[in-house]
Amino acid sequence: MRPLPSPAVPRAACRSPAVSARPATSRPHIRSWLAILAAGALAGCAGPSLRADAPFAAEGPAPTPVAPGPVARGPLVSAAHPLAVEAGMEVLRRGGSAVDAAVAVQAVLGLVEPQSSGLAGGAFLMHYDAATGAVTAYDGRETAPAAAGPDLFLGEDGRPLGYIDAVLSGRSTGAPGVVPMLAMAQAAHGRLAWSSLFGSAERLATDGFTVTPRLAGFIASLAPQMGAPDARAYFTRPGGDLYAAGDTLRSPAYAETVRRIARDGADAFRRGPLAEAIVAAVGRDPRPGTLTLTDLEAYQPLERGALCRPYRVYVVCVPPPPSSGVAVLQLLAMAERTPAIAGGPDDPDAWVAFARLQRLMYADRDRYVGDPAFVGVPVEGLLDADYVAARAALAPGLTGPAEAGTPPGGSLTAVDRTREPAGTSHLVIVDAQGDAVSMTTTVESLFGSGRMAGGLFLNNQLTDFSRSGEGANAPAGGKRPRSSMAPVIILDREGRFLGALGSPGGTSILAYNARALIAVLDWGLPMQQAFDLPNLVARGGGFGADTGRFSAELREALAARGVTLAPNASETSGLHGAIWRDGRWDAGADDRREGVVAVAAP
C-alpha cells in the first residue's frame, strides 16, 4: 500500500467549456484531475497555475485519510429500487462496464420508480476511467425549445404562472437528454452491445412488476400530476381502482419503447413514432408547449471537463454548470476554514456552522449559476481562495438569510429562488475493472408533467428556469436550466478512485451531498451511518430538517443557538454511494427510500 503524499496540493479551478476532450497523459494516477487542470489548452480549463506549495486546509485538524489499499473494483450497484440494482448487477456479471450497467439501471428505474426519473428525463453522469484515471462529466440536461423566451412561464396578465399551472402545462417539457447522454457515454466506455442492455426493463414491463409502498403512496397522493389524464389512466387498474402496493403493473407501451431504444439508440428520441408522440403530448392543452421535432433532432448531450477540487486529504469531483456542483465545492472549501465543523454529528455547534455555510452557499448559487453557454458563471471566482475565506469569515456572525457576495468575475443579476421539488434519483456503480459511475437523474417533479408518450412520463424540467424570466437562470431557446443535481466522485490525492455518492432532493441536494461528504470524510462515519444522519437544510430564512432524527437534546441545543428546526419542505434525501476502506467497499443506500446496495467479490 503506497502512502499518501503530504498535504500540499494545487487549488486550480477548471472552468468548463461547452464541450471538452479528455487530454492525453502518460501519468494515469493523476490524470483524473491534475493533468486535466494542467492541460488547459486541451480541456478548455482556465485557472491559476499549479502550485506544489499551496495549503491544503486553512484551518482545523486534517482527518485520517481513507487508505486506498488494493485497487477499488466492483461489481457494486447502489440504486433506489432492488429491481434496478439487480438489472445493473446482471449486466456487470456479463462483463459489462459501469456505464453499460447504468443504462440498464436507468431503463428499469423509469418503469418501477417513474415518480423520480425516466427515459424522457435528464441526468448528469460522472465517470471514472480506471485505465487512464480520467474523470469525465456527461451533461444530459434537457434543453428548452428554440421558440422559448423569458416569457415562457408568464401568464396572459404578464405575471408568472402558478407553479402547478406551469408544471402541468406543455411549456414545462424540454428535449429529453438522459438517453442521448447515456448513448454518448456508452459509446465511449461500454463493453457490451447497446441493444443488449434493455432486457430487464422489457421483461418487467411485459410481465409486470410489483408496485411498492412508496410508488403506491404517490399514486394515491394529492400530487397534481395524478389529476392529469395520462397519469390517471396509466395508474388505474382495469376495474377502475388505482394501483395499490402489492399489485402487478404491466406496461406494454414501455416495453415497446425500450425495444425501440435498444434498436435505434438516441435516434428514437430524434425522429420516428416516439419523437412524434412526445411532440404531440407536449402540444396538447392546457397551455401547449412549442417543442418540435426540430428541437428533438437538435438536442446534443455534452461531454464536459470535470470540476475537481481538493478537500482535506481528498479530491472531490462534480459536474460543472449548469449543474450546481460548484456550490458543493464552495461549501466544502468554506468548511475547511470553519473549525466548528470538526465537532462531529453530536455537536450542536457543528450543525449551526453547517447551516450558516449553507446560507452563504445557496445565496451565491441562486445568484450566479446558470447555463454557461448563455451566461458567464464565475466558477473560478466562487472557488477563489480569498473569496472563499472572506465568505467563511461571515458565517460566525450570520443570524439570518445571507446575501450573495461578489466573487472575482461575478456580476450581480436578479435573485432567483427557483423551486425544485421531488422527482429525482441517484445511482452509483463500480465494475470489475474499477470504472465507476455516479449519476443523478430526474423527471423534475413527481411523474414529471403528468403527460405521457410511449409509456414514458415526460419531464417538467423547464420549471427549473426562473419563472419570472429574470436572472442568470432565465429561460431561452436551446438553453439548459440550472440544476441542483451534483453527482460526486471522490479521489485520493494521487488521483485514484476512492468512492462516489449523490442524492436527489431538489434544491436540498446540495445540503444532502455536502452533509454526507462531511460525515464520511471529516467525521469518519461508515457510509450507511452517514446517510442515516438527520438532514438540515438552510436556504433563506428557515431551517428545514428531519426533525424526528435529531435527538430532543440536540434540538434544544440548536434552538438555543437560534436554529429552530421545522419539518423539511423539500424532497427527502435518497443518498446512494460507496467508499473504499481497508480493501473493501463501505456502501450505503438511504433508508428514507427503497434502495439497496449489491456488492460482489471482485
C-alpha positions as CSV (number, residue, x, y, z in Angstrom):
1,M,0.0,0.0,0.0
2,R,1.6,3.3,-1.0
3,P,1.5,6.1,1.5
4,L,-0.5,9.2,0.6
5,P,1.6,12.3,-0.2
6,S,2.0,15.2,2.1
7,P,-1.0,17.6,2.3
8,A,0.3,20.1,-0.3
9,V,-1.8,20.3,-3.4
10,P,-2.8,22.8,-6.0
11,R,-6.0,24.8,-5.9
12,A,-6.5,25.4,-9.5
13,A,-10.1,25.5,-10.8
14,C,-11.4,24.3,-14.1
15,R,-13.9,26.4,-16.0
16,S,-15.9,24.0,-18.1
17,P,-16.2,24.7,-21.8
18,A,-19.3,23.8,-23.8
19,V,-17.7,20.5,-24.9
20,S,-14.2,19.3,-23.8
21,A,-11.9,16.5,-24.8
22,R,-10.0,14.4,-22.3
23,P,-6.3,15.3,-22.6
24,A,-3.7,12.7,-23.2
25,T,-1.2,11.9,-20.5
26,S,1.2,9.2,-19.5
27,R,0.5,9.5,-15.8
28,P,-2.7,7.7,-15.1
29,H,-2.8,8.1,-11.4
30,I,-3.1,11.9,-11.6
31,R,-4.7,12.4,-15.0
32,S,-8.1,12.5,-13.4
33,W,-7.6,16.0,-12.1
34,L,-4.0,17.3,-12.1
35,A,-3.5,16.7,-15.8
36,I,-6.9,17.9,-16.7
37,L,-6.2,21.2,-14.9
38,A,-2.7,21.5,-16.3
39,A,-3.7,20.8,-19.9
40,G,-6.0,23.8,-20.0
41,A,-5.5,24.4,-23.7
42,L,-6.8,20.9,-24.4
43,A,-9.5,20.6,-21.9
44,G,-10.8,24.2,-22.1
45,C,-9.7,24.8,-18.5
46,A,-8.6,28.1,-17.2
47,G,-7.2,28.9,-13.8
48,P,-4.1,29.8,-11.8
49,S,-1.0,27.7,-12.4
50,L,-0.5,24.6,-10.4
51,R,1.4,25.1,-7.2
52,A,3.0,22.4,-5.1
53,D,3.2,24.6,-2.0
54,A,-0.4,25.6,-1.8
55,P,-2.0,24.9,1.6
56,F,-4.4,22.0,1.6
57,A,-6.6,23.0,4.5
58,A,-6.6,26.5,6.0
59,E,-7.9,25.5,9.5
60,G,-8.9,22.5,11.5
61,P,-7.2,19.2,12.0
62,A,-6.6,17.0,9.0
63,P,-8.7,13.8,9.1
64,T,-7.1,10.4,8.8
65,P,-7.1,9.6,5.1
66,V,-9.0,6.7,3.7
67,A,-6.2,4.5,2.6
68,P,-6.9,3.0,-0.8
69,G,-5.2,-0.4,-0.4
70,P,-5.8,-2.6,-3.4
71,V,-7.4,-1.1,-6.5
72,A,-11.1,-0.3,-5.8
73,R,-13.1,-2.6,-8.1
74,G,-16.7,-3.9,-8.2
75,P,-19.1,-5.3,-9.1
76,L,-21.1,-2.8,-7.0
77,V,-24.5,-1.2,-7.6
78,S,-26.4,1.2,-5.2
79,A,-29.7,2.5,-6.5
80,A,-33.2,3.3,-5.4
81,H,-35.0,0.1,-6.3
82,P,-34.0,-3.6,-5.9
83,L,-35.1,-4.5,-9.4
84,A,-32.9,-1.8,-10.9
85,V,-30.0,-2.9,-8.8
86,E,-30.4,-6.5,-10.0
87,A,-30.6,-5.3,-13.6
88,G,-27.3,-3.5,-13.1
89,M,-25.7,-6.5,-11.5
90,E,-26.8,-8.7,-14.3
91,V,-25.1,-6.5,-16.8
92,L,-21.9,-6.5,-14.7
93,R,-21.9,-10.3,-14.3
94,R,-21.9,-10.5,-18.2
95,G,-18.8,-8.4,-18.3
96,G,-20.4,-5.1,-18.8
97,S,-18.9,-1.8,-17.8
98,A,-20.2,0.7,-15.2
99,V,-21.8,2.7,-18.0
100,D,-23.4,-0.4,-19.5
101,A,-25.0,-1.1,-16.1
102,A,-26.1,2.5,-15.7
103,V,-28.1,2.2,-19.0
104,A,-29.9,-1.0,-17.6
105,V,-30.5,0.6,-14.2
106,Q,-32.0,3.7,-15.7
107,A,-34.2,1.8,-18.0
108,V,-35.7,-0.2,-15.1
109,L,-35.9,2.9,-12.8
110,G,-38.0,4.7,-15.3
111,L,-40.5,1.8,-15.1
112,V,-40.6,0.9,-11.4
113,E,-39.8,4.4,-9.9
114,P,-41.4,6.7,-12.5
115,Q,-42.1,9.4,-9.9
116,S,-38.4,10.1,-9.7
117,S,-36.7,9.6,-13.1
118,G,-37.4,8.3,-16.6
119,L,-36.1,7.8,-20.1
120,A,-37.8,11.1,-21.1
121,G,-35.9,13.0,-18.4
122,G,-32.4,14.3,-17.9
123,A,-29.3,13.5,-15.9
124,F,-25.7,14.3,-15.0
125,L,-23.2,11.5,-15.0
126,M,-19.7,11.5,-13.6
127,H,-17.4,8.7,-14.9
128,Y,-14.1,7.5,-13.6
129,D,-11.9,5.5,-16.1
130,A,-9.7,3.1,-14.1
131,A,-7.3,2.5,-17.1
132,T,-6.5,6.2,-17.6
133,G,-7.5,7.8,-14.3
134,A,-9.7,10.3,-16.2
135,V,-12.8,11.8,-14.7
136,T,-15.4,13.0,-17.2
137,A,-18.7,14.8,-16.7
138,Y,-21.5,14.0,-19.1
139,D,-24.3,16.5,-19.3
140,G,-27.7,15.1,-20.3
141,R,-29.7,18.1,-19.1
142,E,-32.8,18.9,-21.1
143,T,-32.9,22.0,-23.4
144,A,-35.7,24.5,-24.0
145,P,-37.4,24.7,-27.4
146,A,-35.9,27.1,-29.8
147,A,-39.1,29.2,-29.5
148,A,-38.8,29.6,-25.7
149,G,-38.0,33.1,-24.3
150,P,-38.1,34.9,-20.9
151,D,-41.9,34.9,-21.1
152,L,-42.1,31.1,-21.1
153,F,-43.9,30.9,-17.8
154,L,-45.7,34.2,-17.9
155,G,-49.5,34.2,-18.0
156,E,-51.8,36.4,-20.0
157,D,-51.5,39.1,-17.4
158,G,-47.7,39.2,-17.7
159,R,-47.2,37.7,-14.3
160,P,-45.5,34.3,-13.6
161,L,-47.9,31.3,-13.8
162,G,-48.6,29.5,-10.6
163,Y,-46.2,26.7,-10.1
164,I,-48.7,23.9,-10.6
165,D,-50.1,25.5,-13.7
166,A,-46.6,25.7,-15.1
167,V,-45.8,22.1,-14.3
168,L,-48.9,20.7,-15.9
169,S,-48.6,22.8,-19.0
170,G,-46.9,21.7,-22.2
171,R,-44.4,24.5,-21.7
172,S,-42.7,22.6,-18.9
173,T,-41.2,19.9,-21.0
174,G,-37.7,20.2,-22.5
175,A,-36.0,18.0,-25.1
176,P,-35.1,14.8,-23.2
177,G,-31.4,14.3,-22.5
178,V,-30.8,11.1,-20.5
179,V,-30.9,8.6,-23.3
180,P,-28.7,10.7,-25.7
181,M,-26.3,11.3,-22.8
182,L,-26.1,7.6,-21.9
183,A,-25.6,6.7,-25.5
184,M,-22.7,9.1,-25.7
185,A,-21.1,7.7,-22.6
186,Q,-21.7,4.1,-23.6
187,A,-20.2,4.6,-27.0
188,A,-17.0,5.8,-25.2
189,H,-17.0,3.3,-22.2
190,G,-19.3,0.5,-23.0
191,R,-18.2,-3.2,-23.4
192,L,-21.5,-4.8,-24.3
193,A,-23.7,-4.1,-27.3
194,W,-26.2,-1.2,-26.6
195,S,-29.1,-3.4,-27.8
196,S,-28.3,-6.0,-25.0
197,L,-28.8,-3.6,-22.1
198,F,-32.6,-3.3,-22.1
199,G,-33.7,-6.9,-21.5
200,S,-34.6,-6.5,-17.8
201,A,-36.7,-3.4,-18.5
202,E,-38.5,-5.0,-21.4
203,R,-39.2,-8.2,-19.4
204,L,-40.5,-6.3,-16.3
205,A,-42.7,-4.0,-18.5
206,T,-44.2,-7.0,-20.3
207,D,-44.6,-9.5,-17.4
208,G,-45.2,-6.8,-14.8
209,F,-43.6,-5.7,-11.6
210,T,-44.9,-5.3,-8.0
211,V,-46.0,-1.8,-7.0
212,T,-44.0,-0.8,-3.9
213,P,-45.4,1.0,-0.9
214,R,-43.6,4.2,-1.9
215,L,-44.9,4.2,-5.5
216,A,-48.4,3.3,-4.2
217,G,-48.2,6.3,-1.8
218,F,-47.6,8.7,-4.7
219,I,-50.3,7.1,-6.8
220,A,-52.8,7.6,-4.0
221,S,-51.5,11.1,-3.2
222,L,-52.9,14.5,-4.0
223,A,-50.0,15.2,-6.3
224,P,-51.4,17.5,-9.1
225,Q,-49.9,15.2,-11.8
226,M,-52.3,12.4,-10.6
227,G,-55.1,14.6,-11.8
228,A,-53.6,14.7,-15.3
229,P,-55.5,12.4,-17.7
230,D,-52.4,10.4,-18.8
231,A,-51.1,9.7,-15.3
232,R,-54.6,8.8,-14.1
233,A,-55.2,6.4,-16.9
234,Y,-51.8,4.8,-16.5
235,F,-52.3,4.1,-12.8
236,T,-55.9,2.9,-13.0
237,R,-56.5,-0.8,-12.9
238,P,-58.9,-2.4,-15.4
239,G,-61.6,-2.5,-12.7
240,G,-61.4,1.3,-12.2
241,D,-59.4,1.4,-8.9
242,L,-55.9,2.9,-8.6
243,Y,-53.0,0.5,-8.3
244,A,-52.0,-0.2,-4.7
245,A,-49.0,-1.7,-3.0
246,G,-48.6,-5.4,-4.0
247,D,-50.4,-5.1,-7.3
248,T,-48.7,-6.1,-10.5
249,L,-48.4,-3.3,-13.0
250,R,-47.7,-4.1,-16.7
251,S,-46.8,-1.5,-19.4
252,P,-46.8,-2.8,-22.9
253,A,-46.2,0.7,-24.2
254,Y,-43.0,0.9,-22.1
255,A,-41.9,-2.5,-23.4
256,E,-42.3,-1.3,-27.0
257,T,-40.4,1.9,-26.3
258,V,-37.4,0.2,-24.7
259,R,-37.3,-2.2,-27.7
260,R,-37.2,0.8,-30.0
261,I,-34.5,2.5,-27.9
262,A,-32.5,-0.8,-27.9
263,R,-32.7,-0.9,-31.7
264,D,-32.4,2.8,-32.6
265,G,-30.5,4.3,-29.7
266,A,-30.8,8.0,-29.1
267,D,-32.3,8.4,-32.6
268,A,-35.6,7.1,-31.1
269,F,-35.9,10.5,-29.4
270,R,-35.0,12.5,-32.5
271,R,-37.3,11.1,-35.1
272,G,-40.0,8.4,-35.7
273,P,-43.1,7.4,-33.7
274,L,-41.7,8.0,-30.2
275,A,-40.5,11.5,-31.0
276,E,-43.8,12.3,-32.8
277,A,-45.7,11.1,-29.7
278,I,-43.6,13.3,-27.4
279,V,-44.2,16.4,-29.6
280,A,-48.0,15.6,-29.7
281,A,-48.3,15.2,-26.0
282,V,-46.4,18.5,-25.3
283,G,-48.6,20.3,-27.8
284,R,-51.9,19.5,-26.1
285,D,-53.9,21.9,-23.9
286,P,-53.7,23.3,-21.4
287,R,-51.1,25.8,-22.4
288,P,-49.4,23.8,-25.1
289,G,-45.7,23.9,-25.4
290,T,-43.6,24.7,-28.5
291,L,-41.3,21.6,-28.5
292,T,-40.9,20.4,-32.1
293,L,-39.3,17.5,-33.9
294,T,-36.6,20.0,-35.0
295,D,-35.9,20.7,-31.3
296,L,-35.6,17.0,-30.6
297,E,-33.4,16.5,-33.6
298,A,-31.1,19.4,-32.5
299,Y,-30.6,18.1,-28.9
300,Q,-26.9,17.3,-28.1
301,P,-25.6,15.8,-24.9
302,L,-22.3,17.3,-23.8
303,E,-19.0,15.8,-22.5
304,R,-17.7,18.4,-20.2
305,G,-14.5,18.7,-18.2
306,A,-15.0,17.5,-14.6
307,L,-14.8,20.2,-11.9
308,C,-12.4,18.8,-9.3
309,R,-11.1,20.5,-6.1
310,P,-9.1,19.3,-3.1
311,Y,-10.9,18.8,0.2
312,R,-8.8,17.9,3.2
313,V,-6.7,15.0,2.0
314,Y,-9.1,14.1,-0.8
315,V,-10.2,15.4,-4.2
316,V,-13.9,15.9,-4.9
317,C,-15.1,16.0,-8.5
318,V,-18.5,17.2,-9.7
319,P,-20.1,18.3,-13.0
320,P,-19.6,22.0,-13.9
321,P,-22.6,24.3,-14.6
322,P,-25.4,24.2,-15.3
323,S,-25.1,21.6,-12.5
324,S,-24.7,23.2,-9.1
325,G,-21.8,21.1,-8.2
326,V,-19.6,24.2,-7.8
327,A,-21.8,25.1,-4.8
328,V,-21.0,21.8,-3.1
329,L,-17.3,22.5,-3.6
330,Q,-17.7,26.1,-2.3
331,L,-19.3,24.8,0.9
332,L,-16.6,22.3,1.4
333,A,-13.9,24.9,0.8
334,M,-15.6,27.1,3.5
335,A,-15.9,24.1,5.8
336,E,-12.1,23.8,5.7
337,R,-11.9,27.2,7.2
338,T,-14.6,26.5,9.9
339,P,-13.1,24.7,12.9
340,A,-16.5,24.0,14.4
341,I,-17.3,21.6,11.6
342,A,-14.9,19.1,13.2
343,G,-17.1,18.8,16.3
344,G,-19.0,15.9,14.7
345,P,-22.6,14.8,14.5
346,D,-23.4,15.1,18.2
347,D,-22.0,18.7,18.5
348,P,-24.7,21.4,18.0
349,D,-22.0,23.9,17.1
350,A,-21.0,21.8,14.1
351,W,-24.6,21.8,12.9
352,V,-25.0,25.5,13.4
353,A,-21.8,26.1,11.4
354,F,-23.0,23.8,8.7
355,A,-26.3,25.7,8.5
356,R,-24.6,29.1,8.2
357,L,-22.3,27.9,5.5
358,Q,-25.3,26.6,3.5
359,R,-27.0,30.0,3.7
360,L,-23.9,31.6,2.2
361,M,-23.6,28.9,-0.5
362,Y,-27.2,29.0,-1.6
363,A,-27.1,32.8,-1.8
364,D,-24.2,32.6,-4.3
365,R,-25.6,29.6,-6.2
366,D,-29.0,31.3,-6.6
367,R,-27.4,34.4,-7.9
368,Y,-24.8,33.1,-10.3
369,V,-25.2,29.6,-11.6
370,G,-26.9,29.0,-15.0
371,D,-26.1,27.6,-18.4
372,P,-22.5,28.7,-19.2
373,A,-23.4,28.7,-22.9
374,F,-25.7,31.7,-22.2
375,V,-24.4,33.4,-19.1
376,G,-20.9,33.9,-17.5
377,V,-20.8,31.7,-14.5
378,P,-17.8,32.8,-12.2
379,V,-16.8,29.2,-11.3
380,E,-13.2,30.2,-10.5
381,G,-14.3,33.2,-8.6
382,L,-16.7,31.2,-6.5
383,L,-13.9,28.9,-5.6
384,D,-11.2,31.5,-5.3
385,A,-9.3,31.0,-2.1
386,D,-9.5,34.6,-0.9
387,Y,-13.2,34.8,-1.8
388,V,-14.0,31.6,0.0
389,A,-12.1,32.7,3.1
390,A,-14.0,36.0,3.1
391,R,-17.3,34.2,2.8
392,A,-16.4,31.7,5.5
393,A,-15.5,34.6,7.8
394,L,-19.1,35.9,7.6
395,A,-20.5,32.6,9.0
396,P,-20.0,33.1,12.7
397,G,-21.9,36.3,12.8
398,L,-24.7,35.2,10.4
399,T,-28.0,35.2,12.2
400,G,-30.4,35.4,9.2
401,P,-30.5,35.0,5.5
402,A,-27.3,35.6,3.6
403,E,-26.8,38.0,0.7
404,A,-24.9,36.9,-2.3
405,G,-21.2,38.0,-2.5
406,T,-19.3,39.3,-5.5
407,P,-16.7,36.8,-6.4
408,P,-14.0,37.6,-8.9
409,G,-15.5,37.7,-12.3
410,G,-19.0,37.8,-10.9
411,S,-21.7,40.3,-12.0
412,L,-24.8,40.6,-9.8
413,T,-28.0,39.7,-11.6
414,A,-31.6,39.3,-10.4
415,V,-32.2,37.0,-7.5
416,D,-33.6,33.6,-8.5
417,R,-35.3,31.3,-6.0
418,T,-36.5,28.7,-8.4
419,R,-38.5,25.9,-6.8
420,E,-37.2,22.4,-7.4
421,P,-39.5,19.7,-6.0
422,A,-39.5,15.9,-5.7
423,G,-38.7,13.8,-8.7
424,T,-35.1,12.7,-8.8
425,S,-32.9,9.6,-8.2
426,H,-29.3,8.7,-7.8
427,L,-27.2,5.6,-8.5
428,V,-23.6,4.6,-8.1
429,I,-21.9,1.7,-10.0
430,V,-18.4,0.2,-10.0
431,D,-17.4,-2.5,-12.4
432,A,-14.9,-5.3,-12.2
433,Q,-12.2,-3.2,-13.9
434,G,-12.6,-0.3,-11.4
435,D,-14.5,2.0,-13.7
436,A,-17.2,4.0,-11.8
437,V,-20.4,5.9,-12.4
438,S,-22.1,8.4,-10.2
439,M,-25.3,9.6,-11.8
440,T,-28.2,11.8,-10.7
441,T,-31.3,11.5,-12.9
442,T,-34.7,13.2,-12.9
443,V,-38.0,14.0,-14.5
444,E,-38.1,17.0,-12.1
445,S,-41.5,16.7,-10.3
446,L,-43.5,13.7,-9.2
447,F,-44.3,11.9,-12.5
448,G,-42.9,14.9,-14.4
449,S,-45.6,16.9,-16.1
450,G,-48.1,14.1,-15.8
451,R,-48.2,13.8,-19.5
452,M,-47.0,10.6,-21.2
453,A,-45.7,9.3,-24.6
454,G,-44.8,5.7,-25.4
455,G,-45.3,4.7,-21.8
456,L,-42.8,7.4,-20.6
457,F,-43.6,10.3,-18.2
458,L,-42.5,13.5,-19.8
459,N,-40.2,15.8,-17.8
460,N,-41.3,19.2,-16.5
461,Q,-37.7,20.2,-16.3
462,L,-38.1,23.7,-17.7
463,T,-39.8,24.8,-14.5
464,D,-36.3,24.8,-13.1
465,F,-35.9,28.0,-15.0
466,S,-36.7,31.3,-13.3
467,R,-40.5,31.6,-13.9
468,S,-40.2,35.4,-13.7
469,G,-37.9,35.3,-16.7
470,E,-35.1,37.2,-14.8
471,G,-31.6,36.4,-13.8
472,A,-28.8,34.0,-14.8
473,N,-31.4,31.2,-15.0
474,A,-33.9,32.9,-17.2
475,P,-35.5,30.8,-20.0
476,A,-34.1,31.0,-23.5
477,G,-34.3,28.9,-26.7
478,G,-31.9,26.0,-26.6
479,K,-30.8,26.8,-23.0
480,R,-30.3,24.2,-20.2
481,P,-32.0,25.1,-16.9
482,R,-29.8,25.3,-13.8
483,S,-29.8,22.1,-11.9
484,S,-29.1,21.2,-8.2
485,M,-28.1,17.7,-9.4
486,A,-24.4,17.2,-8.4
487,P,-23.2,13.6,-8.6
488,V,-19.9,13.2,-6.8
489,I,-16.7,11.2,-7.4
490,I,-14.1,11.0,-4.6
491,L,-10.4,10.5,-5.4
492,D,-7.3,10.3,-3.2
493,R,-4.6,12.9,-3.9
494,E,-2.8,10.7,-6.4
495,G,-6.0,10.6,-8.5
496,R,-7.0,7.1,-7.5
497,F,-10.7,6.4,-7.2
498,L,-12.0,6.1,-3.6
499,G,-15.7,6.4,-3.9
500,A,-18.8,8.1,-5.1
501,L,-22.1,9.4,-3.8
502,G,-25.1,11.6,-4.5
503,S,-28.7,12.3,-3.8
504,P,-32.0,13.5,-5.1
505,G,-33.8,16.3,-3.2
506,G,-34.4,19.4,-5.4
507,T,-32.5,22.4,-4.0
508,S,-31.7,20.3,-0.9
509,I,-29.4,18.1,-3.0
510,L,-26.5,20.4,-2.2
511,A,-27.1,20.2,1.5
512,Y,-27.6,16.4,1.4
513,N,-24.4,15.8,-0.6
514,A,-22.3,18.2,1.5
515,R,-23.6,16.7,4.8
516,A,-22.8,13.2,3.6
517,L,-19.3,14.2,2.4
518,I,-18.5,15.9,5.7
519,A,-19.8,12.9,7.7
520,V,-17.8,10.4,5.7
521,L,-14.6,12.4,5.1
522,D,-14.4,14.6,8.2
523,W,-16.2,12.6,10.9
524,G,-15.1,9.2,9.6
525,L,-18.5,7.6,9.8
526,P,-19.4,4.5,7.8
527,M,-21.3,5.3,4.7
528,Q,-24.6,3.9,5.8
529,Q,-24.3,5.7,9.2
530,A,-23.5,8.9,7.4
531,F,-26.6,8.6,5.2
532,D,-28.8,7.8,8.3
533,L,-27.9,11.1,10.0
534,P,-30.6,13.7,10.1
535,N,-30.7,16.3,7.3
536,L,-30.5,20.0,7.9
537,V,-31.3,22.4,5.1
538,A,-30.7,26.2,5.4
539,R,-31.7,28.2,2.3
540,G,-33.0,31.6,3.0
541,G,-34.6,32.3,6.4
542,G,-35.7,29.0,7.8
543,F,-34.2,25.6,8.8
544,G,-35.8,22.5,7.3
545,A,-34.8,19.2,8.8
546,D,-35.6,15.6,9.5
547,T,-36.7,16.8,12.9
548,G,-37.5,13.3,14.2
549,R,-34.0,12.2,13.5
550,F,-32.5,14.9,15.8
551,S,-32.5,13.9,19.5
552,A,-34.5,16.1,21.8
553,E,-31.3,17.3,23.5
554,L,-29.8,18.3,20.2
555,R,-32.9,20.1,19.0
556,E,-33.0,22.1,22.2
557,A,-29.3,22.9,21.9
558,L,-29.8,24.1,18.3
559,A,-32.8,26.2,19.3
560,A,-30.7,27.9,22.0
561,R,-28.3,28.9,19.3
562,G,-31.0,30.3,17.0
563,V,-31.5,27.3,14.8
564,T,-35.2,26.3,15.3
565,L,-35.9,23.2,13.2
566,A,-39.1,22.8,11.1
567,P,-40.0,19.8,9.0
568,N,-38.2,19.8,5.7
569,A,-40.5,21.0,3.0
570,S,-38.2,19.8,0.2
571,E,-37.9,16.3,-1.2
572,T,-36.4,13.7,1.1
573,S,-32.9,12.6,0.5
574,G,-32.1,9.4,-1.4
575,L,-28.4,9.1,-0.9
576,H,-26.6,6.3,-2.5
577,G,-22.9,5.7,-2.5
578,A,-19.8,3.8,-1.5
579,I,-16.2,4.4,-0.4
580,W,-13.2,2.1,-0.5
581,R,-11.9,1.5,3.0
582,D,-9.2,-1.1,4.0
583,G,-9.5,-3.1,0.8
584,R,-13.3,-3.4,0.8
585,W,-16.4,-1.4,0.0
586,D,-18.2,0.6,2.6
587,A,-21.5,1.2,0.9
588,G,-24.9,2.5,1.7
589,A,-28.5,3.3,0.5
590,D,-30.7,5.9,2.1
591,D,-33.3,4.3,4.3
592,R,-35.7,7.1,3.5
593,R,-36.4,5.4,0.2
594,E,-36.5,1.8,-1.1
595,G,-32.9,1.5,-2.4
596,V,-30.4,-1.2,-1.8
597,V,-26.7,-2.0,-2.3
598,A,-25.4,-5.1,-4.0
599,V,-21.7,-5.9,-3.8
600,A,-20.0,-8.9,-5.3
601,A,-16.4,-10.1,-4.7
602,P,-14.1,-8.5,-7.4
